[in-house]
Amino acid sequence: MIESYENALQIAVLLVCVGIALVRAIAGRSRTWTLLSFFYGSWALGDIFWTVCLIFFGETPQISLVADLSWYASYIFLYLLLRHVAPPTSPLAQRLLPWLGPVFTAGMALFFMMRGEVFSNLIYAALMGLLLFSAIHRLVDGRRNIRQGFLCVLIIAFCLLEYGLWVSSCFWTDPEPLNPYYWFDLLLTVCFPFFLAATRRAVAS
């Protein structure tokens, strides 16, 4: 029951964020805000499908392909947003730290594949690895504007919250209010509006 309420809250927050991003995209004819609205919209579609299954069938969907495709798309739009507002300025060969992102996601993929599907976990690992790599690469770039760095930090926090949510679902079976899964999901919901502020700061840099 708590999961349904939490998903409904997240959908409401996402729809508000979509509306704000779309208004700014249309008003300024901005590709940046368009990409952000697509990020929000894709995530909301995945949440809506998941929540409808919970409400009408009383369980998480057995076939999560629709939700997964929506969330895959949201990661891609977030990467395109980062690439658009903060293009890299230093060669990849000069930086080793960003590779910790893909190494981390590959290790987590192996862990999750021992407990679930292989194909979807590989896709999630690739997309999350790309996001973490790109965000860390820009963050450690000495020539990067600090305003753009805020978006990089937010993306890293967003990815880590996602992994916290997934890992907690593997280990904790406590009643709903005590399960860390729901707390990570709530923190993820709180994280979404900050992308509006982070994008605005990055654009203003």
C-alpha positions in Angstrom: 0.0 0.0 0.0 2.8 2.4 0.9 4.4 1.7 -2.4 1.3 2.8 -4.3 1.2 6.1 -2.3 4.9 6.7 -2.8 4.6 6.1 -6.5 1.7 8.4 -6.7 3.7 11.1 -4.9 6.6 10.6 -7.3 4.3 10.8 -10.3 2.8 14.0 -9.1 6.2 15.5 -8.5 7.4 14.4 -12.0 4.3 15.8 -13.7 4.8 19.2 -12.1 8.5 19.1 -13.1 7.5 18.1 -16.7 5.1 21.1 -16.8 7.8 23.6 -15.6 10.4 22.2 -18.0 8.0 22.3 -20.9 7.0 25.9 -20.2 10.6 26.9 -20.2 11.3 24.9 -23.3 8.5 26.5 -25.2 9.1 30.0 -23.9 12.8 29.9 -24.8 12.7 27.4 -27.6 15.4 25.7 -25.6 16.8 22.2 -26.4 18.1 22.0 -22.9 14.7 22.3 -21.2 13.2 20.0 -23.9 15.7 17.3 -23.0 14.9 17.8 -19.3 11.2 17.5 -19.9 11.8 14.3 -21.8 13.8 12.9 -18.9 10.9 13.7 -16.5 8.3 12.4 -18.9 10.0 9.1 -19.6 10.4 8.4 -15.9 6.8 9.4 -15.2 5.6 6.9 -17.9 7.5 4.1 -16.3 6.1 5.0 -12.8 2.6 5.2 -14.2 2.7 1.8 -15.7 4.2 0.3 -12.5 1.6 2.0 -10.3 -1.4 1.0 -12.5 -0.2 -2.7 -12.2 0.0 -2.3 -8.4 -3.5 -0.8 -8.1 -5.4 -3.1 -10.5 -3.5 -6.3 -10.0 -2.2 -5.9 -6.5 1.4 -6.8 -7.3 4.4 -5.5 -9.2 4.2 -6.2 -13.0 5.5 -9.7 -14.1 6.5 -8.1 -17.4 8.3 -4.9 -16.6 9.5 -4.2 -20.2 7.3 -1.1 -20.6 8.5 0.5 -17.4 12.1 -0.5 -18.2 12.0 1.0 -21.6 10.7 4.2 -20.2 13.5 4.3 -17.6 16.1 3.4 -20.1 15.0 6.4 -22.2 15.1 8.7 -19.2 18.8 7.8 -18.5 19.6 8.5 -22.2 17.8 11.9 -22.1 19.7 12.8 -18.8 23.0 11.9 -20.5 22.1 14.0 -23.6 21.2 16.9 -21.3 24.5 16.7 -19.5 26.4 16.5 -22.8 24.5 19.5 -24.2 25.0 21.9 -21.2 28.5 20.7 -20.2 30.5 19.3 -23.1 33.8 17.7 -22.1 36.9 20.0 -22.3 39.7 17.5 -21.4 40.7 14.3 -23.2 39.5 11.1 -21.7 43.0 9.6 -21.6 44.1 12.2 -19.1 41.5 11.1 -16.5 41.4 7.8 -14.7 38.9 8.6 -11.9 35.8 8.6 -14.2 36.4 5.0 -15.1 35.4 4.1 -11.5 31.8 4.7 -12.6 31.6 1.9 -15.2 33.7 -0.4 -13.0 31.2 0.1 -10.2 28.2 -0.5 -12.4 29.8 -3.6 -13.9 30.4 -5.0 -10.5 26.8 -4.2 -9.4 25.5 -5.8 -12.6 27.3 -9.1 -11.8 25.7 -9.0 -8.3 22.2 -8.3 -9.7 22.5 -10.9 -12.4 23.1 -13.6 -9.8 19.6 -12.7 -8.4 17.6 -11.7 -11.5 17.6 -11.1 -15.3 20.8 -10.8 -17.3 19.8 -8.6 -20.2 18.0 -5.8 -18.3 20.8 -5.6 -15.8 23.4 -5.3 -18.5 21.5 -2.4 -20.1 21.1 -0.7 -16.7 24.8 -1.1 -16.0 25.8 0.4 -19.4 23.5 3.4 -19.0 24.3 4.1 -15.4 28.0 3.6 -16.1 27.8 6.1 -18.9 26.0 8.6 -16.7 28.5 8.2 -13.8 31.5 8.3 -16.2 30.3 11.5 -17.9 29.4 13.2 -14.6 32.7 12.3 -12.9 34.7 13.2 -16.0 33.2 16.7 -16.0 33.4 17.1 -12.2 37.2 16.4 -12.1 37.8 18.7 -15.1 39.7 21.7 -13.7 38.3 23.9 -16.4 34.7 23.0 -15.6 32.4 25.9 -14.4 31.2 25.3 -10.8 27.6 25.9 -11.9 27.8 23.0 -14.3 29.4 21.0 -11.6 26.2 21.1 -9.5 24.4 19.1 -12.2 27.3 16.6 -12.2 27.0 16.1 -8.5 23.3 15.7 -8.7 23.5 13.1 -11.4 26.0 11.1 -9.3 23.8 11.3 -6.2 20.8 10.3 -8.4 22.6 7.2 -9.6 23.8 6.2 -6.1 20.2 6.6 -4.8 19.0 4.3 -7.5 21.6 1.7 -6.5 20.7 2.1 -2.9 17.1 1.4 -3.8 17.9 -1.7 -5.8 20.3 -3.2 -3.2 17.9 -2.6 -0.4 15.2 -4.5 -2.3 17.5 -7.5 -2.4 18.2 -7.7 1.3 15.4 -6.2 3.3 11.9 -7.7 3.7 10.8 -5.6 6.6 7.3 -4.3 6.8 6.8 -1.3 4.4 7.4 1.6 6.8 10.7 0.1 7.9 12.0 -1.1 4.6 15.0 1.1 3.4 13.7 0.6 -0.2 10.9 3.1 0.4 13.2 5.7 2.1 15.5 5.5 -0.9 12.6 5.9 -3.2 11.4 9.0 -1.2 14.9 10.5 -1.5 14.8 9.9 -5.2 11.5 11.7 -5.4 13.0 14.7 -3.5 15.9 14.6 -5.9 13.9 15.2 -9.1 13.0 18.9 -8.5 16.6 19.7 -8.0 17.3 19.0 -11.6 15.3 22.1 -12.5 17.6 24.2 -10.4 20.7 22.4 -11.5 19.8 22.8 -15.2 19.0 26.5 -14.7 22.4 27.1 -13.1 24.2 25.1 -15.8 22.4 27.2 -18.5 23.3 30.4 -16.8 27.0 29.6 -16.6 
